[in-house]
């Protein structure tokens, strides 16, 4: 039968058949979408039987060079690609063997001897030796590579004794020696990179030669980063063949992709999305223990070159701001209850946290804020609702929030209202994170001229408090410090805590530093937000929470930890047939739909066939 003849037969029933055929085409289209969605490789539709885990991130790493990148998720990737000297236990984040299997310190606390494992290799087949460890630490020190210098402070040199033993010498006892986030680098590669290039232009482009359980082999900026399993890893090959981090700019899109099985896990799930996922079968949500805080930071750079408002140098003004802010409401409204009110810069999950006593705490007290401003000479002279400085200038300041955080923007709007209520005008501006960094670290020629007043931002704590405490020292101005605040007594205590190895002796020093910073009010620590993440437990097993022994009955992070990456080493499909993308359920459903539609078409043809023939 020719097409022309067949077409003539079906014309009388064309609307019925078009509808049925359209349904088939639509179903086939959906099947194609499902296949594309479940494809575990962004470059190939055929996965070749590989097991691939896909995780969505709302923030993309900024740089794969450990001497340049500064975002927290960089450290996750670096740790997957490079071993640390000493690792972090998944139960309590205590020290555990990683590249080093054992260590000891001299009686004076100034010489550390590490025994290295003898079965570690670089991903190009070269052996990992003590020379690589010594090179890494000496490279940071000799080239003054500030990005990791906070971990090498007081280290004078490192020396390879033999292939499996390295000595690290310090000028004073070093409290955080076993808690450093220093990726051990291959000497045979990095020795060819100048210190200047390492701190500026060197990209460390994939494929990256490391010694960790995974290797970064591809980075499509704005789209994804692909890591393949190191089958020769000393700790055993990971149970997946690849991990792909997919980058999203829209939280709703990431949410839907997780529901559809396009991705297997999602980090930084939106608060509204998190509530939706709590009722989604096969998806486990995790309101992970907070190791971060969000703060209202103030520019305290006490230098004529500063472009910040000089009222921020007045501790009384900063204290008034702290009393004007309702932290409970920030947690409830801006963070929709997925946070607890904040206080100090070391988070409650840390053993070193200091919580201010009730009589010292900055509670929400706008009347007290007004009284402090009155007593300090900031009065509304002209009756327009905005106070003036003692010099007669209106109290108008700039407030910045980043466009990557709706919560921070909401907090900013709340703060504008609260400060207006006490007579201070804030001009809120939302900008990119990069734009905020540009004004915070602005230079006029070679002169540091920070050009901002206030901002709502965040920090992530490390297990050891040393890094966070170091931020507020003179050495970190133009470095990690954002507020540019310093205090002589604080700095003295910082040296002491850095040199106190015994945790019990160190604790009161760290807590006293928190008290000083808190009372001087360079920050208003707003909240400790929980890390919102979700992952597929219908198709995957072996997820690891870190720490599993989290305080107050909480759960540690599963997908996003700087310290421990066990979840990526041990997660695996529940069934041997699952190969990643976790949308294996989509295909059978769509096929069933197609079969049903085809059957409907056949039935229509059978029922209408006689009439159609007669009509011909």
Legacy VTK file of the C-alpha trace (Angstrom):
# vtk DataFile Version 3.0
C-alpha trace
ASCII
DATASET POLYDATA
POINTS 616 float
0.000 0.000 0.000
1.439 3.362 -1.014
1.562 6.274 1.415
-0.880 8.134 -0.720
-3.412 5.321 -0.641
-2.956 4.798 3.117
-3.347 8.443 3.765
-6.588 8.456 1.835
-7.919 5.666 4.038
-7.175 7.459 7.350
-8.327 10.932 6.501
-11.880 10.430 7.815
-10.505 9.518 11.308
-7.512 11.887 11.290
-8.278 13.738 14.572
-8.436 10.483 16.562
-5.218 9.066 15.170
-3.326 12.354 15.377
-4.148 12.561 19.068
-2.989 9.007 19.676
0.152 9.347 17.596
0.942 12.672 19.266
0.731 10.956 22.620
3.215 8.349 21.423
5.547 11.024 20.112
5.270 12.933 23.371
6.031 9.805 25.354
9.006 9.052 23.140
10.145 12.617 23.665
9.854 12.190 27.399
11.839 8.999 27.133
14.534 10.926 25.302
14.538 13.562 28.009
14.733 10.859 30.656
17.612 9.197 28.874
19.418 12.503 28.568
18.689 13.334 32.198
19.977 10.003 33.433
23.066 10.069 31.237
25.933 9.970 33.734
28.374 11.721 31.440
28.021 15.251 30.082
30.076 14.228 27.057
28.711 10.795 26.177
25.289 9.188 26.186
26.729 5.679 26.610
28.188 5.293 30.085
29.967 2.007 29.334
28.711 0.498 32.599
30.358 3.115 34.800
28.860 3.958 38.178
28.516 7.719 38.355
27.356 9.861 41.244
26.045 13.342 40.420
25.734 16.058 43.058
24.322 19.533 42.544
26.085 22.595 43.925
24.759 26.132 43.992
28.266 27.541 44.098
31.054 26.732 41.681
34.696 26.508 42.844
36.616 29.639 41.948
40.030 28.064 41.308
41.704 24.650 41.402
45.029 26.151 42.472
45.221 25.717 46.283
47.312 28.883 46.537
44.702 31.027 44.801
41.225 29.599 45.444
39.433 30.854 48.547
35.930 29.368 48.508
35.047 26.567 50.890
34.004 24.143 48.162
37.524 24.353 46.703
38.727 22.497 49.775
36.236 19.691 49.186
37.608 19.198 45.669
41.233 19.535 46.779
40.733 16.934 49.500
39.221 14.522 46.998
42.252 14.992 44.737
45.031 15.364 47.340
45.575 13.653 50.680
46.250 15.695 53.789
49.118 14.679 56.021
46.640 13.893 58.807
42.959 13.262 58.190
39.758 13.841 60.155
37.788 10.997 61.713
34.206 10.726 60.486
32.863 10.133 64.013
34.196 13.150 65.906
36.582 14.885 63.442
39.533 13.902 65.615
42.942 13.289 63.966
43.212 10.034 62.042
45.910 8.621 59.750
45.785 9.725 56.160
49.065 10.092 54.276
50.802 9.824 57.647
50.207 6.642 59.619
51.808 7.811 62.851
53.344 10.909 64.437
55.094 12.121 67.545
56.212 15.468 68.908
59.376 16.325 70.832
59.123 17.200 74.535
59.541 20.915 73.758
56.757 20.753 71.146
58.978 22.081 68.365
59.799 19.006 66.283
57.115 16.804 64.763
58.066 13.484 63.189
55.604 11.857 60.809
55.754 8.298 59.530
54.269 8.006 56.049
52.588 5.036 54.426
54.735 3.268 51.840
51.938 2.302 49.453
50.773 5.742 48.298
51.323 6.786 44.688
50.637 9.855 42.586
48.027 9.481 39.908
50.747 9.382 37.244
52.296 6.325 38.900
55.134 8.071 40.759
55.569 7.078 44.444
54.582 9.527 47.181
57.538 10.100 49.495
58.590 12.261 52.401
60.277 14.557 49.888
56.842 15.538 48.572
55.641 16.398 52.073
58.750 18.415 52.883
58.521 20.170 49.524
54.881 21.169 50.089
55.482 22.838 53.455
58.759 24.468 52.389
57.153 25.698 49.169
54.440 27.523 51.134
56.929 29.014 53.589
59.670 30.032 51.171
57.290 31.592 48.659
55.086 33.222 51.301
51.956 31.714 49.805
49.416 33.418 52.014
46.441 31.245 51.109
47.846 28.375 53.174
50.217 30.392 55.362
47.797 30.350 58.285
48.470 26.596 58.484
52.239 26.929 58.290
52.698 29.738 60.791
55.583 29.001 63.167
56.888 26.226 60.876
60.478 27.042 59.983
61.241 24.117 57.705
60.401 20.531 56.797
62.968 17.812 56.185
62.685 14.380 54.571
64.597 11.936 56.768
64.024 9.058 54.334
61.237 8.042 51.975
58.740 7.391 54.752
59.732 9.836 57.491
59.523 13.622 57.561
60.392 16.067 60.317
58.674 19.426 60.635
60.462 22.053 62.719
58.652 24.938 64.388
59.821 28.071 66.172
57.311 27.399 68.941
54.873 24.638 69.867
52.124 24.443 67.246
48.622 23.702 68.527
47.021 23.039 65.137
49.748 20.849 63.649
47.373 17.893 63.304
44.428 19.962 62.032
45.860 21.669 58.944
44.076 21.666 55.595
47.250 21.523 53.520
46.985 19.347 50.399
50.243 17.433 49.890
51.530 18.246 46.389
53.777 16.295 43.978
57.244 17.796 43.993
57.969 16.570 40.465
55.172 18.805 39.148
54.993 21.833 41.428
58.767 22.332 41.626
58.479 23.524 38.024
56.016 26.266 39.036
57.513 29.484 40.386
56.203 30.851 43.650
54.977 33.968 41.865
53.033 31.921 39.320
51.631 29.694 42.069
50.121 32.698 43.834
48.824 34.421 40.717
48.523 32.878 37.272
48.989 29.106 37.552
45.635 27.432 36.904
46.358 23.824 37.954
44.165 22.776 35.053
42.705 19.259 34.805
43.707 16.516 34.713
45.255 17.217 38.109
47.928 14.852 39.380
47.248 14.166 43.025
47.316 11.240 45.442
43.741 11.256 46.701
40.840 8.888 46.067
39.675 10.918 43.061
41.220 12.883 40.224
39.742 16.012 38.677
39.833 15.335 34.944
37.421 17.902 33.519
36.014 21.304 34.444
33.432 22.862 32.165
33.029 26.257 33.788
29.487 27.144 34.616
28.357 23.567 33.982
30.096 20.771 35.856
33.306 19.326 37.273
34.129 15.657 36.706
36.295 13.489 38.953
37.254 9.883 38.264
38.043 7.303 40.917
41.676 6.519 41.691
41.626 2.732 41.442
45.117 2.564 42.965
44.292 4.608 46.067
46.019 3.200 49.143
42.706 3.161 51.040
40.993 1.126 48.340
39.227 2.225 45.190
36.066 4.300 45.709
32.866 2.381 45.067
31.808 4.755 42.297
33.722 5.264 39.071
33.058 8.975 38.793
31.693 11.912 40.740
30.236 14.820 38.803
29.467 18.107 40.522
26.794 19.915 38.521
26.661 23.687 39.020
23.334 25.464 39.295
22.321 29.095 39.330
18.689 28.350 40.156
17.806 26.451 43.328
14.403 25.410 41.979
16.016 23.790 38.952
18.372 21.842 41.207
15.408 20.767 43.337
13.480 19.463 40.344
16.544 17.673 38.974
16.940 15.867 42.284
13.286 14.836 42.238
13.577 13.617 38.647
16.763 11.701 39.341
18.969 13.850 37.123
21.244 14.289 40.142
21.690 12.084 43.203
22.351 14.746 45.818
22.030 18.498 46.288
23.954 20.952 48.470
22.556 24.310 49.625
18.970 23.329 48.970
16.650 26.315 49.240
14.639 26.525 52.437
11.322 26.235 50.612
12.678 23.373 48.531
13.952 21.579 51.617
10.441 21.537 53.054
9.115 20.051 49.801
11.751 17.336 49.767
10.947 16.256 53.300
7.847 14.526 51.922
9.485 13.070 48.807
9.828 9.267 48.876
13.359 8.022 48.324
14.958 11.375 49.175
16.581 11.955 52.561
16.896 15.530 53.763
19.588 16.601 56.190
19.585 19.737 58.300
23.263 19.320 59.076
25.124 20.640 62.105
26.253 24.194 61.532
29.945 24.902 61.141
29.291 28.338 59.682
27.899 31.665 60.760
26.343 34.619 58.961
27.333 38.034 60.199
26.804 41.727 59.809
30.403 42.841 59.327
31.624 46.402 59.809
34.641 48.067 58.241
36.938 48.859 61.180
40.068 49.766 59.191
41.654 52.447 61.363
43.675 54.186 58.679
43.278 57.488 56.817
43.230 55.558 53.548
40.030 53.744 54.460
36.935 54.706 52.492
34.634 53.319 55.156
32.420 55.541 57.278
34.528 56.704 60.270
31.651 56.183 62.725
32.447 52.464 62.468
35.691 53.102 64.348
33.591 54.034 67.400
33.013 50.886 69.481
29.937 52.514 71.033
28.317 52.856 67.619
29.103 49.221 66.795
27.670 48.063 70.108
24.511 50.052 69.453
24.184 48.290 66.094
24.480 44.937 67.863
21.679 45.822 70.284
19.492 47.012 67.399
19.556 43.660 65.597
16.978 40.973 66.373
18.876 37.709 65.843
15.867 35.586 66.729
13.899 37.174 63.915
16.772 36.759 61.447
16.766 33.035 62.226
12.975 32.771 62.004
12.286 34.997 58.992
15.416 35.215 56.842
16.393 31.584 57.459
12.838 30.253 57.946
13.830 28.495 61.146
16.773 26.616 59.600
19.247 28.446 61.846
19.811 29.340 65.474
20.615 32.850 66.718
24.332 33.608 66.655
26.728 35.085 69.171
30.447 34.451 68.674
32.758 33.559 65.787
33.512 30.009 66.960
30.409 27.909 66.318
28.577 25.949 69.046
29.565 22.646 67.394
33.160 23.368 68.398
34.516 22.392 71.785
36.096 25.861 71.880
32.845 27.830 71.590
32.237 30.597 74.120
28.675 31.675 74.804
28.313 35.118 76.396
26.570 35.158 79.781
23.126 36.715 79.822
24.400 39.947 81.392
26.983 40.379 78.604
24.909 39.293 75.616
23.766 41.619 72.835
20.061 40.965 73.160
17.531 42.702 70.942
17.097 45.992 72.790
16.412 48.986 70.498
15.881 51.275 73.475
19.355 50.474 74.760
20.733 51.053 71.258
19.115 54.513 71.195
20.519 55.347 74.627
24.055 54.328 73.605
23.820 56.478 70.466
22.477 59.418 72.487
25.274 59.137 75.042
27.867 58.926 72.262
26.641 62.189 70.746
24.744 60.768 67.764
21.501 62.772 67.923
18.761 63.683 65.491
19.377 67.406 65.486
17.056 68.394 62.626
14.207 66.019 63.493
14.184 64.151 60.166
14.449 60.749 61.830
18.121 60.295 60.957
20.756 60.992 63.576
23.779 63.168 62.908
27.366 62.635 63.994
28.892 65.034 66.513
30.367 66.749 63.422
26.888 67.272 61.985
26.924 64.645 59.231
23.853 62.400 58.773
24.299 58.818 59.979
23.946 57.234 56.546
25.922 54.100 55.740
26.162 51.585 52.912
25.044 48.005 53.483
25.930 45.293 50.980
24.514 41.789 50.547
25.399 39.215 47.907
23.008 38.061 45.199
23.805 34.389 45.844
21.939 34.339 49.166
18.265 35.215 49.478
18.585 34.747 53.239
21.351 37.345 53.479
19.340 39.753 51.354
16.318 39.272 53.600
18.498 39.777 56.674
19.808 42.969 55.070
16.292 44.300 54.600
15.432 43.518 58.209
18.587 45.250 59.415
17.725 48.352 57.377
14.413 48.567 59.233
15.891 47.963 62.680
18.616 50.563 62.214
16.087 53.054 60.853
14.095 52.561 64.070
17.080 53.775 66.098
17.885 56.681 63.785
20.511 55.222 61.435
19.934 55.168 57.685
21.315 52.282 55.650
21.402 52.141 51.864
21.114 48.461 50.933
22.728 47.281 47.712
22.756 43.708 46.401
25.809 42.685 44.401
27.740 39.639 43.309
30.222 38.026 45.674
33.035 39.097 43.360
31.875 42.707 43.376
31.798 42.668 47.176
35.340 41.314 47.266
36.392 44.115 44.921
35.190 46.860 47.285
36.394 45.098 50.422
39.871 44.694 48.942
39.974 47.859 46.875
43.335 49.427 46.096
44.027 52.928 44.881
47.297 52.378 43.104
49.301 50.337 45.584
47.400 51.678 48.592
44.806 49.552 50.375
41.561 51.563 50.448
38.663 49.321 51.550
35.555 50.990 50.167
32.569 49.725 52.138
30.759 50.234 55.442
28.713 47.148 56.326
27.928 43.832 54.673
26.002 40.651 55.389
28.278 37.709 54.695
29.280 34.349 56.131
32.262 32.328 57.347
32.750 28.593 57.665
34.639 27.392 60.729
37.298 24.725 60.614
37.621 22.021 63.247
40.551 23.819 64.823
39.725 27.429 65.833
43.120 28.772 64.798
42.175 29.880 61.282
39.080 31.801 62.372
40.897 33.447 65.269
43.784 34.418 63.005
41.476 36.347 60.683
41.290 39.188 63.194
45.019 39.844 63.522
47.115 42.600 61.899
48.845 40.045 59.660
45.526 39.263 57.958
44.634 42.826 56.993
44.708 42.782 53.188
44.577 39.021 53.573
41.723 36.996 55.062
40.381 39.788 57.254
37.243 41.541 56.070
36.477 43.828 59.026
40.141 44.890 59.345
39.628 44.930 63.110
42.573 44.335 65.436
43.261 44.557 69.152
46.645 44.306 70.937
45.427 42.076 73.767
43.611 39.810 71.340
46.771 39.454 69.242
48.853 38.543 72.293
46.364 35.867 73.272
46.388 34.591 69.710
50.101 33.891 69.896
49.600 32.037 73.170
46.731 29.873 71.913
48.710 28.999 68.790
51.525 27.696 70.999
49.395 25.778 73.507
49.111 22.156 72.414
47.158 20.931 75.443
43.430 21.514 74.609
42.480 22.036 78.260
45.074 24.797 78.638
44.209 26.283 75.280
40.455 26.493 75.858
40.369 29.542 78.196
42.688 31.465 75.860
40.447 30.842 72.860
37.335 31.745 74.807
38.846 34.966 76.123
39.669 35.963 72.541
36.050 35.381 71.576
34.908 37.560 74.461
37.183 40.430 73.411
36.032 40.293 69.805
32.400 39.997 70.851
32.489 43.003 73.155
34.321 45.150 70.626
31.475 44.387 68.218
33.234 44.434 64.847
30.645 41.827 63.848
27.077 41.223 64.772
27.059 37.430 64.402
23.499 36.898 63.236
22.886 33.156 63.030
24.421 29.726 62.803
22.584 28.337 59.757
22.123 24.645 59.266
23.528 23.163 56.083
20.575 22.041 54.000
21.265 19.077 51.764
19.318 16.174 50.297
20.322 12.888 48.724
18.854 9.803 47.108
18.519 6.873 49.506
16.202 4.894 47.259
18.978 3.960 44.826
22.140 4.682 46.828
23.616 3.484 50.107
26.788 4.114 52.080
26.280 7.830 52.674
28.523 9.036 55.529
27.614 11.889 57.879
30.482 13.914 59.314
30.665 14.052 62.237
28.385 11.125 62.942
28.760 11.973 66.628
27.314 15.479 66.193
26.268 17.392 69.341
22.714 17.802 70.622
21.369 14.909 68.592
22.047 16.624 65.276
23.512 14.990 62.181
26.742 15.951 60.495
27.025 16.922 56.852
26.859 14.144 54.264
27.643 15.849 50.963
29.730 18.858 51.910
32.621 18.645 54.346
36.057 20.202 54.020
37.534 17.741 56.459
36.249 14.307 55.562
35.196 12.995 52.137
34.280 9.442 53.155
30.796 9.757 51.684
32.298 9.925 48.182
34.561 6.968 48.850
31.892 4.651 50.218
28.574 5.570 48.596
27.389 2.942 46.127
24.280 1.893 44.215
21.881 -0.384 46.060
21.506 -2.553 42.977
24.239 -3.755 40.665
22.336 -2.411 37.668
22.373 1.203 38.808
25.064 3.174 37.005
24.393 6.713 38.116
22.014 9.539 37.466
19.587 7.602 39.715
16.758 8.017 37.249
16.690 4.329 36.424
13.041 4.404 37.465
12.159 6.974 34.791
12.846 4.770 31.789
10.544 1.840 32.731
7.736 4.277 33.539
8.085 6.059 30.219
8.381 2.771 28.319
5.183 1.580 29.983
3.500 4.795 28.910
4.720 4.316 25.344
3.463 0.722 25.272
0.077 1.864 26.534
-0.133 4.576 23.911
0.873 2.214 21.108
-1.742 -0.265 22.272
-4.324 2.518 22.175
-3.357 3.347 18.600
-3.582 -0.319 17.564
-6.958 -0.614 19.232
-8.229 2.480 17.449
-6.966 1.110 14.126
-8.638 -2.256 14.752
-11.938 -0.712 15.776
-11.956 1.811 12.956
-10.292 -0.306 10.270
-13.435 -1.672 8.666
-15.169 1.681 8.481
-12.052 3.355 7.108
-11.743 0.715 4.394
-15.364 1.169 3.525
-14.921 4.895 3.386
-12.156 4.372 0.863
LINES 1 617
616 0 1 2 3 4 5 6 7 8 9 10 11 12 13 14 15 16 17 18 19 20 21 22 23 24 25 26 27 28 29 30 31 32 33 34 35 36 37 38 39 40 41 42 43 44 45 46 47 48 49 50 51 52 53 54 55 56 57 58 59 60 61 62 63 64 65 66 67 68 69 70 71 72 73 74 75 76 77 78 79 80 81 82 83 84 85 86 87 88 89 90 91 92 93 94 95 96 97 98 99 100 101 102 103 104 105 106 107 108 109 110 111 112 113 114 115 116 117 118 119 120 121 122 123 124 125 126 127 128 129 130 131 132 133 134 135 136 137 138 139 140 141 142 143 144 145 146 147 148 149 150 151 152 153 154 155 156 157 158 159 160 161 162 163 164 165 166 167 168 169 170 171 172 173 174 175 176 177 178 179 180 181 182 183 184 185 186 187 188 189 190 191 192 193 194 195 196 197 198 199 200 201 202 203 204 205 206 207 208 209 210 211 212 213 214 215 216 217 218 219 220 221 222 223 224 225 226 227 228 229 230 231 232 233 234 235 236 237 238 239 240 241 242 243 244 245 246 247 248 249 250 251 252 253 254 255 256 257 258 259 260 261 262 263 264 265 266 267 268 269 270 271 272 273 274 275 276 277 278 279 280 281 282 283 284 285 286 287 288 289 290 291 292 293 294 295 296 297 298 299 300 301 302 303 304 305 306 307 308 309 310 311 312 313 314 315 316 317 318 319 320 321 322 323 324 325 326 327 328 329 330 331 332 333 334 335 336 337 338 339 340 341 342 343 344 345 346 347 348 349 350 351 352 353 354 355 356 357 358 359 360 361 362 363 364 365 366 367 368 369 370 371 372 373 374 375 376 377 378 379 380 381 382 383 384 385 386 387 388 389 390 391 392 393 394 395 396 397 398 399 400 401 402 403 404 405 406 407 408 409 410 411 412 413 414 415 416 417 418 419 420 421 422 423 424 425 426 427 428 429 430 431 432 433 434 435 436 437 438 439 440 441 442 443 444 445 446 447 448 449 450 451 452 453 454 455 456 457 458 459 460 461 462 463 464 465 466 467 468 469 470 471 472 473 474 475 476 477 478 479 480 481 482 483 484 485 486 487 488 489 490 491 492 493 494 495 496 497 498 499 500 501 502 503 504 505 506 507 508 509 510 511 512 513 514 515 516 517 518 519 520 521 522 523 524 525 526 527 528 529 530 531 532 533 534 535 536 537 538 539 540 541 542 543 544 545 546 547 548 549 550 551 552 553 554 555 556 557 558 559 560 561 562 563 564 565 566 567 568 569 570 571 572 573 574 575 576 577 578 579 580 581 582 583 584 585 586 587 588 589 590 591 592 593 594 595 596 597 598 599 600 601 602 603 604 605 606 607 608 609 610 611 612 613 614 615
